[in-house]
Amino acid sequence: MLGENQRDSDEDSDDDESERGSRKIPNVSSFTTLLNSLISGFLPNWGCLRSGNNMLNIPTQAFPAPGSQQRVAPSGQSGRNKVALKPGHSLMDWIRFSKSGKDLTGLRGRLIEVTKEELQKHNTRDDCWTCIRGMVYNVTPYMDYHPGGEEELMKAAGMDGTNLFDQVHRWVNYESMLKECLVGRMATITTKAAMPPPSATGLAPPQPLAPPPDKDSRPRYDWFQTDVTVHLVVYAKRKIPSSGCTIVDLKGGVLRVEVLLGKMSYMIHLSLADEVEGNLEANTAFSVGKIQVSIRKQAKGKWTSLGQPLESHNTFLRKKDRALYYRDCVLVSKTEVNHNSHVFRLQLPRGTVMHVPVGKHVYLKALIKDTEVVRPYTPVDQSLAAASHNSSQESDLYLMIKVYPDGVFTPHLSSLHIGDCVSVSGPEGTFSLRPLRDVTHLYLLAAGTGFTPMARLIQQALQDTDTMRKTKLLCFNRREEDILWRCELDDLAANTDRFQVEYVLSDPCDSWSGRTGRVEESMLEEFLTRPEGSKCYVCVCGPTAFTEITIGLLKQQGFSEEELHAFQG
């Protein structure tokens, strides 16, 4: 990590790279250390079991797993708790070993049904099975490759660890990485339901039904047409928050529209009734909660219907329960930021409309050495000079990424040529601008590429928030040349009294006259002031260790959880 901890294996998951499903500071179990280390280097995403296991009826649900969370461990508790690994036990070593053809399950290629009693028997260091989402894996061979050490893996030995695993990282895709360790499926226990007594008429009485949901609060859709266009209209039945957005994908005659409303997601998914042009328009009336998607028909005429419903059509779910959806974006430029970081500009495909709200991130996915690897990144504007309200009209994504030469994902990104494609998810994360409505003083504490979510937040605070009197950024890095967008930050600070930036270096040169060291109590006490009558809010982003230490210090200084937000992967 730049300035706060030394990176061991792989790229400290983007990073630390701003890995970010933004979260309030919750309480989590000690299993957090296992989960953080699973994703921090060696289990970045464990692909999908796509072949050879159909007899097990493996779920087709996309991963990262729905229902999972990204959280920050309680202050004082290390989220990663990494241990020193033996030489030859990196992520790439594990990938090579798992593809060596060796029997990693001990079953000589057989797939079995595993009972709860059988699973519980395999709970030792030399014989460790665990269950995730109904599938049982023999993780014994992985013990020596696990960056959190065997002790953390053993916390899930002989048991179902699904709920514990899901508490932290929605984006983790474990199946590809552990597919050679797959033992089989958990056996299901079926119970015979009691039959109700027959009625006097000989007909079964009607079964009681659960009360229907309040449909009045659910979004709905309608459509209308002209001879040359077709229009889909979504009525959210509420004001659409600034943190909400609409993602539209039109490909091969299939229309997918997802409307994000706070923690909820409304989906339209249709195979259109006839052929259409590839381009479309999407317009949102935020104050009245209305979204209109307009598409041009290929041939004039009237449609008798909008199309046929597909999976998840007209559903209203919690966002975390919605499977990730990827589209292929084209790399159109790569701009150097400093000696090891670039801004990658990605162009959305024709037929896709997507704007990533401030504080949200996206996932990039690539197939590397036959393994599906996923990393989260937070978009920035093209530059700090680019206004947030103008960038909302920008269709391209700008991702500031540090390239780790010995990493897995970032070297792959760096090797892409202009015109190559990379798969990109829709916006993720729970950051909301709502807590900033009455804030007068915004403090941003960023380590390394933890700066990336702060970049657009700075612009938001300066341009769109009338009540914001002061925004202060404290940037932690190792060396002076590691500072990201330093010239732009300095120019911004010189041109507005409402913004201030300071830099902290842990390994400065002799000529450095600024702050030095690492995050500590007296430094924060000096930087974070509470003027009389002010309302303060603090955002923190960086590697797990930096975030946990900083959050702990902030709480010691009297900041409540309602005044804190951590971007954390």
N, C-alpha and C positions, 0 to 999 in steps of 0.2 A: 504494500500500500504506500502511496506517496505520503511520506511524512509521518505515518503513524505506526505501521507495523511492517515487518518484512514479509514479502510474499513468499509462500513456499510453493506448493505445486500449482500449476496452471495459473490462469489469470484470475486473481482473487475475484472471481465471478463477477462479471463485468462490474466489475471492478468492485467488485467493489466498484467496478466499472459502473456503478450506479445501478445497482441491482434491485432493485427498487420496488417492490410493490409497496407503495407507501402505506404506512400503518400508524395508527395511534399506538401508544405504548401500553401493551396488554400484559397480563400475567400468563406465563406459559409454563409447562411442565419441564422437568429436567430432561425430557426427551428432546428438547430444543437443540441441545448440543449435537445429538445424533443427526437431526435433520439438517442443521446448518452445515455440518461437515459433509453430509451426503451430497449437498448441492454445491459446496464451495469449491470443489476441485475435481472430485472423482466421480460424482454421480450427477453431472450437469443435466442430463436428460437421458432417459433410458428408453428411447424409441418405442416402437410398437411391434408386437408379435404378429406378423402378418401372414405367415405361412407355416405349414407343418403342424399346426396345433388346432386345426378345425374341430377335431373330435372332442376338444375340451370346451367348445363353444365360448372361446375367449371373448370378453366384452369388446365391442367395437368402439366404445366410448373413447374419445380423443383425450390425450394427456398433454400437458400437465393435468393432474387430477382435479376435477371439479370439487368444490367444497373445501379445498385446501386454503390456507391463509399464509401470509408472509408476516412474520412478527419479529419484534425485537425482544430479546431476553431481558428479564428483570435486571436492573442495574446491579453491577457487581458480579453477574454471572456471565461467564464467557460463552458466546454463542457458538464458537467454532471449536475451541478446545483441541486444536490440532496437536498431533504428536509427530515426532521425527520418524519418518518412514525409512525402511531399509533401502539401500541403493537398488534400483531396478524395480521399484514399486510405484511408479507414477501412474497417472491416468492412462497414458498411451501404453505403458507396460501392461496394465490390466486389459486393455482392449486386445493387445496382441496375445496375451495369455488365454483370454476367453475364446479367442478364435483359433487356438492351437489344435483343436480337435480332441483335447483331453476331456475325460468324463468328469464334469464338475458337479454332477448331482449324486453320483454313486449309484445310479440306477441303470447304467448302461443304455441310456437313450429312452428308457420307458417313461411314460407319463402316467401318474397314478392319481386316484382320488384319495385325499388325505382327511382323516377324521380329526376332530379336535383332540381326542386322546392321543392319536399318533403324533400330531404336531407338538404336543406338550412333552413328548419323550425326547425331542431333539433340541435340547436347551443348554448344551455345553459348548465350550470353546472349540472342541474338536468335532462337534456334531451339532451345527446350529442351523435350524430352519426358522423361517419367519413367513408370515402371511401378509400380503398387501392386496387389498381389493379382491379378495377371494382366490388369489393365486399364491401358491406356496413356493418359496425359493430356498435353496440350500446356499446360505451365504458364508459357509465355512471357508471356501477358497478365497473369498474376498477380504477376510480378516486382516491380512497383512498389507492390503492395499488401501485400507480405510483410513483417511487422514485424521479421523477422530479417535482412532484406536479401537481395540477390540472391546474395551469396557462399554463404550457407547453402543456398539452393535448388539452386545449381549442384553441390553435393556429390552430388545424386541425378540429375544430368543424364545422359541417355543410358543409364540403367542401371535395374535392378530394385532399388527401395529398400524393398521390403516388410519384410524382416527388420530393417533399421535402423529403420524407422518403428515396427514392432511392439515394439521394445525398451522404449519409453517409455510410451505411452498407450493402454491397452486401450479406453478410452471414446471416443476420437476417431472421428467418423463423417464421412469426407471426401467421400462420393459426391455428396451433394446440392450441396455448395459447388462442386465441380468438374465437375458433370455436363455443363455447356456446353463444357467443355474436353476431353471424352472423344474420343479419337482412334479407339479400338477395342480389340480384345482381342489379347493376345500370341498368336502362332501356336504351336500345339503341335507337337512333333516326336514322331512315333510310330515305334517300332522294331518290327520283326517278330521275335517270340520264336522261338528255335530249337525245332523240334519234336523230341521224344524219339524214338528208334528204336522201331518197333513190336515188341511182344513176340512170342514164339513162338506164342502163342495167338491172335494177331491183335487182342487187346484192348490198349488203351493202359494202361501201368502206372500205378498210383496215384501222384499227384503228392505230393511231400513237403510236409507241412504244418508251419507254425511251431508250436512247442510251445504248448499252451494256457496262458493265464494262470492264475495260482494262484487258482482260483475260491473257495477257502476264505476268502480275505481280502476278497473282495468282499461288500458288503452284499447282502442279499436281502430279499424281501417276501413276505407271505402275506396272506390275508384270511379273514374269517369274517362271519357275518350272523345276525340274528334276523329275525322277521317285519317289524320296523319300522325296523331300522338295519342299516347295513353298515359294517364296520371294516377298514381297511387297516393292516397292521402292518409296519414296516420294522425289520429287525435289522441294526444297523450292524456287528456283530461286533467291536466295540471300544468303549471308553469314549468318550462324546461330549464333546469339550473344551468348556470354557466359552465359547470363541470360536466354537464351532460353533453352528449353528441350523438350524431347519426352516422352510421357506417353503411354504405351501399356498395354492393358488389353485383355486377351484371356480367355473366360469362356463360357462353354457350346456350343462351336462352333461359338461363336460370337466374332469377332475381332473389337476392338475399339482402334484407334490410334489418339492421339491428339498431334500436334506439336505446341509448343508455340514460336511465333516469335514476340518478343517485346510485343506490346499491342494486337496483333492479334493471332488468334487460327485457325489452319487448322485441319479438322476432317475427318478421314476415319472410317466408321462404316458399317460392313458387316457381314452377316450370311454366313460363309464359305461354299463352294460348297460340301465339304466332311469332314470326320472326321480327326482330327489331334491330335498329342501329346499335352500334356498340357504345356510343356516348350517351350520357344522361345528365340531368340536372337535379340537384337536391337543394331545397330551400326550407329554412326553419324559421317559424315565428315563435320565438322563445316565450314571449309574454302571454300568448294565448295557447301555447302547447300544441302547435300544428306543424307537421312536416309534410312536404309535398315532393314526390319524386316524379319527374317527367321524362318520358322515353319516346323516341321517335320510331314510328312503325316503318318497316321496310317497304310495305305495300299499302296503298290506301284501302280503306274498308273498315267495316264495323266488326268488332269482336263480340262474341256471345258471352264470353267470360274472360276474366283476367288470366286464368291459368289453373293448373292443378297444384294442390298443396303438397309440399314435400316435408321431410322430417323437421320437427320443431316449428312448423308454421303456426302463426298466431298464438305463440306461447309467451307467458309473462313470468320470468323466473328471476331468482337472485342471480346477480352477475357472476358470482363465484361458482354457481352451479352450471353455468353455460360453458360448453366446450370451446376451446380456442379455435379460431378459424384463421387460416393463413392464405395470403395471396402473394404471388411472385412479383417482386419489384425489381426494377432495373437500376444498376449502378450507373449514374450519369456523370459523377465527378468525385474526386478525392482530393481534399485540400489539406495541406500540412498546417498543423497548429503549433507544434513544437517538435522536439527531436524524436518523440515516440508516439505522438497522437495526431489523428487526422479527423476531419469532418467528412463523413461519407454522405453524399447526396443520393437519395433513392427516389426513383420516380414510380408512382403508383401506376398500375396497369390501366389501360383504357377500360372504362366501365366501372371504375372504383372511385368513390368519393369518401374521403376519410380525413378528419382533422383530429389530431391528438391534443386534448385539453392540457392546460398548464398543470404540471405535477404528475401527469400520467406517463407510463412507459409502454413500450411495445416489446415483443419477443422476436428475435431473429432465429431462424432455424436453418440448419444445413446438414447435409449428409457428409460426414468426415470419416474416412476409412471404414465405410459401411456402417457407421454408427450415427444415429440422429442426435445432433447436439443443439441445444437451445440456450440462448443467453438473452437477458433483458437489457434494454438500453432506453434512456430517456432522451427524447428529441430536444434539440435546441433550435433557436432561430438561426437564420443564415449568418447573422452576426448580432452583437448586442445593439447595434444601431437599428436593426430591423424591429419595428414596433410590433407589439403583440397583436394589436387589432389588424395590422396589415398581414401578419403572418398567418392569420386565420384564413386568409384567402389563398395562401400558398399550398399547392397540392403536393409538393415534394416533401420528403422527410429529410432532416439534417441530423445526423447522429455523430456526436463527438466520442471517439473511441481510442483508447490507449492500446497499442499493439504490444503484446508480450511475446518476445521471440521464442520462449520455451512454452508458450501456452498451446491450447488446442484450437479454440475458436477464432481468436483474433488474428493469428497468422493466416488462417484460411480467408478471412475477410480481406486482409492486406494483399493477398495473392490474386484477388478478383480483378479482372480487367474491366474497363469501361464497356458497358453493354451486357455484362454478366448479370445473372439474376440471384436474388436471395429472398427467401420466404419471410414474410412479415405478418405478425398478428395485428389485431385491432388494439385499441387502447386498454390498458389494464392499470390497476392500482386504485387506492381509495382516497387519495388526496383530494381535499375539497377546499375551495376558496371561501366557503361560508364562514369559517372561524376568523377570517381576515377582515370581515365587514367593518368592525368598529376598532380595529387595531391601529394604534398610533405609531408603534415602534416595532419593526420587524427585524429580527436577528437571524442571520443565516450562518451556520457553522459547517464548513465543507472541507473534507480531506481528499486530496487527489481528484480523481474524476467524479467524486461525490459533488463536484461543482455543477455537473450538468443539469440536475433539476432546478438548481438555483438560478441558472441563467435566465430562463423565461419568467421565473418568479420575480426576479428583480425588475424586469420590464413591466410585469403586471402591477407590481406595487407602485412603480413610479408613474405609470400612465393611466391606470384604470381605478386607482383607489384614492379618492379625494381626502379621506381622513388620515392617510399615512403620512406622518411627519418625517420619519427617518427610517431608512433601510440600511443596515450595516452587515457587511460580509466579512467573515474571518476565514481566510483560506490557509489550510495546512498542506505543506508540501515538503519534500525532502530537500530539493535543491532549487535554486532560483530559476534554472532553465525548465523546471517541471511545471511552473505556474501556467495555467491555461488562460488564454485570452487576457494576458496581463495588460497589454497596451490599451485594449478596449475598456477594461475595468478602470484603469487609471484615467482615461479620457472621460468616461462617464462620471467618475467622482469629481473631476475637475470642472465639469460643466453643470453640475447640480449639487446644491447644498443638501438635498434630501438623500443622497447616497454616499456611503463611506466604505472603503475597503482597506483591510490590513492583511498582511501576509505573515505566516509563521513558517520558518524553515527548521527542520531537524538536523540538517547537515549543510550549514551555510558555508560560503567561501569567506575568506578573511575580510573582504571589502563590504560584506553585507551589514547594513546598519539597522535593519528592521528587527522584528520579534524573532526569537529563536526558541527551540525546545519543542515540547509536545503539550497537548492540551492538559491543563491543570487548573486548580481552583483559583489561584490568585489572578491568572490570566483572564479567566471568565468573569471574575468579579470586576475587573477593570474594564472589560469590553462591554459587559451587559449592564447598562444603567437603567434605572426605573424612575424617570422624571415624575414629579408629582402630577397626578391626574392622568397619567398615561395608561394605555392598555398594551401589553407586550405579548409577542408571540415568537417562538423560537423554532426554527427548522434545522434538522441535523441530517447530514448524509456523509457516508464514508464506509469503510470496512466495519465489520461487526464489532471488533474490539474498540475502535474509535467511537462508534455510536454508543455502545454500552457505557463506556467510561464517561463520555460527555453527558449522557442523559442522567447518570448517577450524580454527577457534579451539579447539574442544573437543578435537580430535585433538592439537593443539599442547600442550594441557594434560595429555595422557596418557590420555585416554579412548579405549578401544578400540571397534571397530565393534560388538562384542557388548554394549557398554554404551550404545549410541546407537540411536535410532530417529527417522526423519524422516517426517512426514506431508507428502506432496508431490504436486502435480498435474502 
